[in-house]
Amino acid sequence: MDSRTLKHISKTMSLALRHKPELFGISLDENGWTDSQILLKALQKRLKISFEEMETVVAENDKQRFAFNAEKTLIRANQGHSVEIDLDLKSKIPLSILFHGTIEANGKSIQEKGLLKGKRNHVHLSKDLETAEKVAKRHGANLLILKVLSAEMQTAGFVFFQSENGVWLTDHVPSRFIDFGEKV
């Protein structure tokens, strides 16, 4: 399966498992899980896809967006939901510095309001500069990589979580905890 096909399947799965399950006629349980076979049948109405190809997307997605349960009877997105679900994440002490990748055009708003979760359930943060740059590149040119002073935030009472695929999550990052650094 070529990378364009994998990407298309991944985007369609994201729409179903993170944002619009109702468009696919599926439902997510309170923790975001749905029956793998029901999802496959829903995807097959839009895509030519086999269960093995769905397994490949789960295993090879560069951001590890999806997970199966041990028996592969259930599937869910690891984070990034705009629908209300509880990923049953436990709070975790973050690395002292985390990163957020965006573009310069968002800089002024972030300086004023901090990082907001928008339509998602959490603000997403990366453990390293390389990952933050990859995230930022999806939004265009003129990258802005922000250093988040996560240890200071945690000391101030902010709560952090880490999804199964290593993405750090929190509800809000006030601008006082952001080092705006330089343009990449």
C-alpha positions as CSV (number, residue, x, y, z in Angstrom):
1,M,0.0,0.0,0.0
2,D,1.5,3.3,-1.0
3,S,1.9,6.3,1.4
4,R,-0.8,8.3,-0.3
5,T,-3.3,5.5,0.2
6,L,-2.2,5.1,3.8
7,K,-2.6,8.8,4.4
8,H,-6.1,8.9,2.8
9,I,-7.2,5.9,5.0
10,S,-5.7,7.5,8.1
11,K,-7.6,10.8,7.5
12,T,-10.8,9.0,6.9
13,M,-10.3,6.9,10.1
14,S,-9.5,10.2,12.0
15,L,-12.8,11.7,10.8
16,A,-14.7,8.6,12.0
17,L,-12.9,8.1,15.3
18,R,-12.0,11.6,16.3
19,H,-14.5,14.0,14.9
20,K,-17.7,12.8,13.1
21,P,-18.5,9.2,14.0
22,E,-22.2,9.9,13.1
23,L,-21.2,10.5,9.5
24,F,-20.1,6.8,9.4
25,G,-23.1,5.5,11.3
26,I,-20.8,4.3,14.2
27,S,-20.9,5.2,17.9
28,L,-18.0,5.5,20.3
29,D,-18.2,4.3,23.8
30,E,-17.3,6.7,26.7
31,N,-13.6,5.9,26.2
32,G,-13.6,6.4,22.4
33,W,-13.7,2.7,21.5
34,T,-15.8,1.2,18.7
35,D,-16.1,-2.3,17.2
36,S,-13.4,-2.9,14.6
37,Q,-15.6,-4.8,12.3
38,I,-18.4,-2.2,12.4
39,L,-15.8,0.5,11.6
40,L,-14.4,-1.5,8.8
41,K,-17.8,-1.9,7.2
42,A,-18.5,1.8,7.6
43,L,-15.1,2.6,5.9
44,Q,-15.8,0.2,3.1
45,K,-18.8,2.3,2.1
46,R,-16.2,5.0,1.2
47,L,-12.9,3.2,0.6
48,K,-11.7,0.0,-0.8
49,I,-10.1,-1.3,2.4
50,S,-9.5,-4.7,4.1
51,F,-9.0,-5.4,7.7
52,E,-5.3,-6.1,7.0
53,E,-5.0,-2.6,5.5
54,M,-6.7,-1.1,8.5
55,E,-4.2,-3.0,10.7
56,T,-1.4,-1.5,8.6
57,V,-2.6,2.0,9.1
58,V,-2.8,1.4,12.9
59,A,0.7,-0.1,13.0
60,E,2.5,2.2,10.5
61,N,0.9,5.6,11.1
62,D,3.8,7.9,11.8
63,K,2.0,9.5,14.7
64,Q,0.5,6.3,16.1
65,R,-3.0,8.0,16.0
66,F,-4.9,4.7,16.5
67,A,-4.9,1.7,18.8
68,F,-6.6,-1.7,18.9
69,N,-7.4,-3.5,22.1
70,A,-5.4,-6.7,22.6
71,E,-7.9,-8.9,20.6
72,K,-8.2,-6.3,17.8
73,T,-12.0,-6.4,18.3
74,L,-12.1,-2.7,19.3
75,I,-10.3,0.4,17.9
76,R,-10.0,4.0,18.9
77,A,-8.0,7.2,18.2
78,N,-5.3,7.9,20.8
79,Q,-6.0,11.6,21.1
80,G,-7.1,14.6,19.1
81,H,-10.9,14.2,19.6
82,S,-13.3,17.0,19.0
83,V,-16.2,14.7,20.3
84,E,-16.5,14.4,24.0
85,I,-14.9,11.2,25.3
86,D,-12.8,10.1,28.2
87,L,-9.6,8.5,27.2
88,D,-9.2,7.4,30.8
89,L,-5.8,9.0,31.0
90,K,-4.0,9.3,34.3
91,S,-2.2,12.6,35.2
92,K,1.5,12.4,34.7
93,I,4.5,14.7,35.6
94,P,5.6,16.2,32.3
95,L,9.1,16.6,31.0
96,S,10.5,20.0,32.1
97,I,10.2,21.5,28.6
98,L,7.6,20.5,26.0
99,F,7.1,21.9,22.5
100,H,4.3,23.1,20.3
101,G,4.5,23.6,16.6
102,T,2.5,26.2,14.8
103,I,2.9,29.0,12.3
104,E,3.9,32.6,12.8
105,A,0.4,33.8,11.9
106,N,-0.8,32.3,15.1
107,G,1.9,34.0,17.3
108,K,0.0,37.2,18.2
109,S,-3.1,35.3,19.3
110,I,-1.0,32.8,21.3
111,Q,0.9,35.7,23.0
112,E,-2.5,37.2,24.0
113,K,-4.4,34.1,25.0
114,G,-1.9,31.3,25.3
115,L,-2.4,27.9,23.7
116,L,-6.1,27.0,23.6
117,K,-7.6,23.6,22.9
118,G,-10.0,25.0,20.4
119,K,-12.5,22.3,19.2
120,R,-10.3,19.5,20.6
121,N,-10.4,18.1,24.1
122,H,-6.8,19.1,24.9
123,V,-3.9,21.2,23.8
124,H,-1.3,18.9,22.2
125,L,2.4,19.2,23.1
126,S,5.4,17.4,21.7
127,K,8.3,15.9,23.7
128,D,10.9,17.1,21.2
129,L,11.7,19.8,18.7
130,E,11.6,17.5,15.7
131,T,8.1,16.3,16.3
132,A,6.9,19.9,16.9
133,E,8.4,20.9,13.6
134,K,6.6,18.1,11.8
135,V,3.3,19.3,13.4
136,A,4.0,22.9,12.4
137,K,4.8,22.0,8.8
138,R,1.2,20.6,8.3
139,H,0.0,24.2,8.8
140,G,2.3,25.9,6.2
141,A,5.5,27.8,6.0
142,N,6.9,30.3,8.5
143,L,7.1,27.9,11.4
144,L,6.9,29.0,15.0
145,I,8.1,26.4,17.5
146,L,7.2,27.3,21.1
147,K,8.9,26.0,24.2
148,V,6.4,25.3,26.9
149,L,7.7,25.5,30.4
150,S,5.8,22.5,31.5
151,A,7.6,21.9,34.8
152,E,6.7,25.4,35.9
153,M,3.1,24.8,34.8
154,Q,2.9,21.6,36.7
155,T,4.3,23.3,39.8
156,A,1.6,26.0,39.4
157,G,-1.1,23.3,39.5
158,F,-1.7,22.5,35.8
159,V,-2.4,18.9,35.0
160,F,-0.8,17.0,32.2
161,F,-1.6,13.7,30.6
162,Q,0.3,11.6,28.0
163,S,-1.6,9.6,25.4
164,E,-0.7,6.1,24.3
165,N,1.3,7.5,21.4
166,G,3.4,9.9,23.5
167,V,1.6,13.1,22.9
168,W,1.4,15.4,25.9
169,L,-2.0,16.8,26.7
170,T,-3.2,19.6,28.9
171,D,-6.3,21.9,29.0
172,H,-4.6,25.3,28.4
173,V,-1.1,26.8,28.3
174,P,-1.2,30.4,29.5
175,S,1.3,32.6,27.6
176,R,3.4,33.2,30.7
177,F,4.5,29.6,30.4
178,I,5.6,29.9,26.7
179,D,9.0,30.8,25.4
180,F,8.4,32.1,22.0
181,G,12.0,31.7,20.8
182,E,12.9,32.3,17.3
183,K,11.4,31.4,13.9
184,V,12.6,28.1,12.5
